Amino acid sequence: KEKLDQLQCHFTWGPQKETIDLDDMKYRLQDSIDLKLKYMARSCNQFAFVNSLQGNYEEAIQNLKEAETLLRENYKDAFERRSIITYGNYAWVHYHMGQLTEAQSYLDKLEMICKLLTDGPCYTAMIPEVYGEKGWSLLRSTAEYYEEAMECFEKAL
């Protein structure tokens, strides 16, 4: 759990079950996925988080598989940079499912990716892609996170 808490992903950012309307969030995320917006992987990642909060772990894994596929297709040259949040979410979902070996395998992937990108913490890299993803996630949650979202966007630029 200590390693998981170091991750930059939906499970470690501010919005949690108590602060967001999960049904409304699912509805909005499904809309963006149905519309096939450019950044569908972002919606799939956040959908996985919401499904996990509702105890729908198998659905969360499916959401993450879809996000990973979209990232591979749309960001061939930057897949590793773009997969940091997806892999962090995978680790957390597997942890909640009691699949600790699987959770560790995603921590290992993150460690390899992050070593190439930064000298900071070994399980995350505070790069523009991560700041941007965090900003969009916070912006989609509740108004109380808007200021923090704007700070993330500024750092991403």
ZADO-1210 file (C-alpha; in nm, 4 decimals, padded with zeros to 6 digits):
<atoms>
<atom x="00.0000" y="00.0000" z="00.0000" code="LYS" pos="1"/>
<atom x="00.2904" y="00.2352" z="00.0722" code="GLU" pos="2"/>
<atom x="00.4108" y="00.2036" z="-00.2879" code="LYS" pos="3"/>
<atom x="00.0590" y="00.2539" z="-00.4234" code="LEU" pos="4"/>
<atom x="00.0224" y="00.5767" z="-00.2276" code="ASP" pos="5"/>
<atom x="00.3217" y="00.7159" z="-00.4220" code="GLN" pos="6"/>
<atom x="00.1415" y="00.6805" z="-00.7545" code="LEU" pos="7"/>
<atom x="-00.0073" y="00.9653" z="-00.9538" code="GLN" pos="8"/>
<atom x="-00.3458" y="00.8304" z="-01.0620" code="CYS" pos="9"/>
<atom x="-00.7160" y="00.8649" z="-00.9917" code="HIS" pos="10"/>
<atom x="-00.6854" y="00.6678" z="-00.6681" code="PHE" pos="11"/>
<atom x="-00.4421" y="00.9152" z="-00.5115" code="THR" pos="12"/>
<atom x="-00.5920" y="01.2413" z="-00.6352" code="TRP" pos="13"/>
<atom x="-00.8422" y="01.4383" z="-00.4266" code="GLY" pos="14"/>
<atom x="-01.1853" y="01.3288" z="-00.5506" code="PRO" pos="15"/>
<atom x="-01.3100" y="01.0185" z="-00.3737" code="GLN" pos="16"/>
<atom x="-01.6390" y="00.8382" z="-00.3222" code="LYS" pos="17"/>
<atom x="-01.7600" y="01.0885" z="-00.0623" code="GLU" pos="18"/>
<atom x="-01.6977" y="01.3981" z="-00.2741" code="THR" pos="19"/>
<atom x="-01.8364" y="01.3036" z="-00.6165" code="ILE" pos="20"/>
<atom x="-02.1722" y="01.1897" z="-00.7495" code="ASP" pos="21"/>
<atom x="-02.0655" y="00.8545" z="-00.8935" code="LEU" pos="22"/>
<atom x="-02.3780" y="00.7971" z="-01.1035" code="ASP" pos="23"/>
<atom x="-02.3569" y="01.1441" z="-01.2571" code="ASP" pos="24"/>
<atom x="-01.9855" y="01.0958" z="-01.3227" code="MET" pos="25"/>
<atom x="-02.0498" y="00.7609" z="-01.4943" code="LYS" pos="26"/>
<atom x="-02.3185" y="00.9195" z="-01.7107" code="TYR" pos="27"/>
<atom x="-02.0901" y="01.2026" z="-01.8204" code="ARG" pos="28"/>
<atom x="-01.7972" y="00.9696" z="-01.8845" code="LEU" pos="29"/>
<atom x="-02.0116" y="00.7303" z="-02.0876" code="GLN" pos="30"/>
<atom x="-02.1287" y="01.0257" z="-02.2976" code="ASP" pos="31"/>
<atom x="-01.7713" y="01.1246" z="-02.3805" code="SER" pos="32"/>
<atom x="-01.6845" y="00.7635" z="-02.4667" code="ILE" pos="33"/>
<atom x="-01.9969" y="00.7250" z="-02.6839" code="ASP" pos="34"/>
<atom x="-01.9096" y="01.0438" z="-02.8695" code="LEU" pos="35"/>
<atom x="-01.5639" y="00.8988" z="-02.9404" code="LYS" pos="36"/>
<atom x="-01.3932" y="01.2167" z="-02.8340" code="LEU" pos="37"/>
<atom x="-01.0227" y="01.2481" z="-02.9079" code="LYS" pos="38"/>
<atom x="-00.9143" y="01.1743" z="-02.5536" code="TYR" pos="39"/>
<atom x="-01.1293" y="00.8666" z="-02.4880" code="MET" pos="40"/>
<atom x="-00.8487" y="00.6953" z="-02.2968" code="ALA" pos="41"/>
<atom x="-00.8768" y="00.9692" z="-02.0327" code="ARG" pos="42"/>
<atom x="-01.2491" y="00.8936" z="-01.9919" code="SER" pos="43"/>
<atom x="-01.1880" y="00.5182" z="-01.9797" code="CYS" pos="44"/>
<atom x="-00.9305" y="00.5693" z="-01.7029" code="ASN" pos="45"/>
<atom x="-01.1669" y="00.7788" z="-01.4957" code="GLN" pos="46"/>
<atom x="-01.4535" y="00.5369" z="-01.5659" code="PHE" pos="47"/>
<atom x="-01.2340" y="00.2569" z="-01.4269" code="ALA" pos="48"/>
<atom x="-01.1843" y="00.4595" z="-01.1092" code="PHE" pos="49"/>
<atom x="-01.5590" y="00.5165" z="-01.0678" code="VAL" pos="50"/>
<atom x="-01.6347" y="00.1492" z="-01.1341" code="ASN" pos="51"/>
<atom x="-01.3759" y="00.0524" z="-00.8754" code="SER" pos="52"/>
<atom x="-01.5291" y="00.2855" z="-00.6165" code="LEU" pos="53"/>
<atom x="-01.8598" y="00.1094" z="-00.6784" code="GLN" pos="54"/>
<atom x="-01.6966" y="-00.2331" z="-00.6361" code="GLY" pos="55"/>
<atom x="-01.7243" y="-00.3173" z="-01.0072" code="ASN" pos="56"/>
<atom x="-01.3636" y="-00.4325" z="-01.0363" code="TYR" pos="57"/>
<atom x="-01.4030" y="-00.6502" z="-01.3463" code="GLU" pos="58"/>
<atom x="-01.5639" y="-00.3584" z="-01.5300" code="GLU" pos="59"/>
<atom x="-01.2800" y="-00.1365" z="-01.4090" code="ALA" pos="60"/>
<atom x="-01.0253" y="-00.3789" z="-01.5568" code="ILE" pos="61"/>
<atom x="-01.2162" y="-00.3718" z="-01.8876" code="GLN" pos="62"/>
<atom x="-01.2123" y="00.0099" z="-01.8825" code="ASN" pos="63"/>
<atom x="-00.8368" y="00.0062" z="-01.8254" code="LEU" pos="64"/>
<atom x="-00.7799" y="-00.2441" z="-02.1065" code="LYS" pos="65"/>
<atom x="-00.9730" y="-00.0133" z="-02.3378" code="GLU" pos="66"/>
<atom x="-00.7680" y="00.2867" z="-02.2201" code="ALA" pos="67"/>
<atom x="-00.4444" y="00.0967" z="-02.2761" code="GLU" pos="68"/>
<atom x="-00.5504" y="-00.0086" z="-02.6268" code="THR" pos="69"/>
<atom x="-00.6458" y="00.3494" z="-02.7166" code="LEU" pos="70"/>
<atom x="-00.3146" y="00.4817" z="-02.5841" code="LEU" pos="71"/>
<atom x="-00.1189" y="00.2231" z="-02.7854" code="ARG" pos="72"/>
<atom x="-00.3122" y="00.3120" z="-03.1022" code="GLU" pos="73"/>
<atom x="-00.3062" y="00.6904" z="-03.0624" code="ASN" pos="74"/>
<atom x="00.0327" y="00.7523" z="-02.9000" code="TYR" pos="75"/>
<atom x="00.2676" y="00.4911" z="-03.0445" code="LYS" pos="76"/>
<atom x="00.5788" y="00.7029" z="-02.9875" code="ASP" pos="77"/>
<atom x="00.4711" y="00.8291" z="-02.6443" code="ALA" pos="78"/>
<atom x="00.2886" y="00.5253" z="-02.5072" code="PHE" pos="79"/>
<atom x="00.5068" y="00.4914" z="-02.1968" code="GLU" pos="80"/>
<atom x="00.4600" y="00.8573" z="-02.1006" code="ARG" pos="81"/>
<atom x="00.0857" y="00.8294" z="-02.1549" code="ARG" pos="82"/>
<atom x="00.0459" y="00.4976" z="-01.9713" code="SER" pos="83"/>
<atom x="00.1638" y="00.6138" z="-01.6269" code="ILE" pos="84"/>
<atom x="-00.1882" y="00.6869" z="-01.5012" code="ILE" pos="85"/>
<atom x="-00.3404" y="00.3756" z="-01.6594" code="THR" pos="86"/>
<atom x="-00.0768" y="00.1518" z="-01.5017" code="TYR" pos="87"/>
<atom x="-00.1243" y="00.3224" z="-01.1659" code="GLY" pos="88"/>
<atom x="-00.4974" y="00.2630" z="-01.1881" code="ASN" pos="89"/>
<atom x="-00.4368" y="-00.1018" z="-01.2820" code="TYR" pos="90"/>
<atom x="-00.2159" y="-00.1439" z="-00.9739" code="ALA" pos="91"/>
<atom x="-00.4838" y="00.0003" z="-00.7446" code="TRP" pos="92"/>
<atom x="-00.7692" y="-00.2064" z="-00.8933" code="VAL" pos="93"/>
<atom x="-00.5676" y="-00.5278" z="-00.8613" code="HIS" pos="94"/>
<atom x="-00.4807" y="-00.4303" z="-00.5041" code="TYR" pos="95"/>
<atom x="-00.8506" y="-00.3843" z="-00.4208" code="HIS" pos="96"/>
<atom x="-00.9228" y="-00.7219" z="-00.5805" code="MET" pos="97"/>
<atom x="-00.6607" y="-00.8844" z="-00.3550" code="GLY" pos="98"/>
<atom x="-00.4402" y="-00.9642" z="-00.6560" code="GLN" pos="99"/>
<atom x="-00.1159" y="-00.8392" z="-00.5072" code="LEU" pos="100"/>
<atom x="00.1129" y="-01.0104" z="-00.7599" code="THR" pos="101"/>
<atom x="-00.0682" y="-00.8349" z="-01.0444" code="GLU" pos="102"/>
<atom x="-00.0561" y="-00.5039" z="-00.8565" code="ALA" pos="103"/>
<atom x="00.3194" y="-00.5464" z="-00.8129" code="GLN" pos="104"/>
<atom x="00.3640" y="-00.6221" z="-01.1827" code="SER" pos="105"/>
<atom x="00.2179" y="-00.2802" z="-01.2663" code="TYR" pos="106"/>
<atom x="00.4359" y="-00.1148" z="-01.0035" code="LEU" pos="107"/>
<atom x="00.7349" y="-00.2807" z="-01.1731" code="ASP" pos="108"/>
<atom x="00.6263" y="-00.1457" z="-01.5144" code="LYS" pos="109"/>
<atom x="00.5880" y="00.2012" z="-01.3664" code="LEU" pos="110"/>
<atom x="00.9298" y="00.1843" z="-01.2065" code="GLU" pos="111"/>
<atom x="01.0904" y="00.0987" z="-01.5421" code="MET" pos="112"/>
<atom x="00.9054" y="00.3784" z="-01.7245" code="ILE" pos="113"/>
<atom x="00.9653" y="00.6419" z="-01.4584" code="CYS" pos="114"/>
<atom x="01.3380" y="00.5689" z="-01.4292" code="LYS" pos="115"/>
<atom x="01.3702" y="00.6711" z="-01.7929" code="LEU" pos="116"/>
<atom x="01.1750" y="00.9942" z="-01.7453" code="LEU" pos="117"/>
<atom x="01.2814" y="01.1422" z="-01.4136" code="THR" pos="118"/>
<atom x="01.5161" y="01.1285" z="-01.1179" code="ASP" pos="119"/>
<atom x="01.2202" y="01.1689" z="-00.8791" code="GLY" pos="120"/>
<atom x="01.0072" y="00.9044" z="-00.7084" code="PRO" pos="121"/>
<atom x="01.0467" y="00.5658" z="-00.8705" code="CYS" pos="122"/>
<atom x="00.6746" y="00.4979" z="-00.9275" code="TYR" pos="123"/>
<atom x="00.5686" y="00.8238" z="-01.0866" code="THR" pos="124"/>
<atom x="00.6963" y="01.1000" z="-01.3089" code="ALA" pos="125"/>
<atom x="00.5553" y="01.4485" z="-01.2812" code="MET" pos="126"/>
<atom x="00.5620" y="01.5208" z="-01.6518" code="ILE" pos="127"/>
<atom x="00.3203" y="01.7358" z="-01.8571" code="PRO" pos="128"/>
<atom x="00.1065" y="01.4344" z="-01.9534" code="GLU" pos="129"/>
<atom x="00.0496" y="01.3464" z="-01.5873" code="VAL" pos="130"/>
<atom x="-00.0283" y="01.7045" z="-01.4854" code="TYR" pos="131"/>
<atom x="-00.2701" y="01.7388" z="-01.7765" code="GLY" pos="132"/>
<atom x="-00.4506" y="01.4143" z="-01.6968" code="GLU" pos="133"/>
<atom x="-00.4785" y="01.5104" z="-01.3312" code="LYS" pos="134"/>
<atom x="-00.6137" y="01.8517" z="-01.4264" code="GLY" pos="135"/>
<atom x="-00.8856" y="01.7046" z="-01.6471" code="TRP" pos="136"/>
<atom x="-00.9779" y="01.4512" z="-01.3805" code="SER" pos="137"/>
<atom x="-01.0116" y="01.7196" z="-01.1141" code="LEU" pos="138"/>
<atom x="-01.2059" y="01.9454" z="-01.3496" code="LEU" pos="139"/>
<atom x="-01.4581" y="01.6676" z="-01.4147" code="ARG" pos="140"/>
<atom x="-01.5207" y="01.5995" z="-01.0466" code="SER" pos="141"/>
<atom x="-01.6572" y="01.8869" z="-00.8359" code="THR" pos="142"/>
<atom x="-01.6119" y="02.2619" z="-00.8205" code="ALA" pos="143"/>
<atom x="-01.3998" y="02.2356" z="-00.5066" code="GLU" pos="144"/>
<atom x="-01.1127" y="02.0984" z="-00.7204" code="TYR" pos="145"/>
<atom x="-01.1213" y="02.3591" z="-00.9994" code="TYR" pos="146"/>
<atom x="-00.8398" y="02.5710" z="-00.8582" code="GLU" pos="147"/>
<atom x="-00.6140" y="02.2679" z="-00.8184" code="GLU" pos="148"/>
<atom x="-00.7063" y="02.1638" z="-01.1737" code="ALA" pos="149"/>
<atom x="-00.5959" y="02.5028" z="-01.3054" code="MET" pos="150"/>
<atom x="-00.2630" y="02.4664" z="-01.1218" code="GLU" pos="151"/>
<atom x="-00.2135" y="02.1277" z="-01.2883" code="CYS" pos="152"/>
<atom x="-00.2811" y="02.2756" z="-01.6325" code="PHE" pos="153"/>
<atom x="-00.0310" y="02.5544" z="-01.5665" code="GLU" pos="154"/>
<atom x="00.2346" y="02.2982" z="-01.4696" code="LYS" pos="155"/>
<atom x="00.1527" y="02.0905" z="-01.7766" code="ALA" pos="156"/>
<atom x="00.2273" y="02.3864" z="-01.9998" code="LEU" pos="157"/>
</atoms>
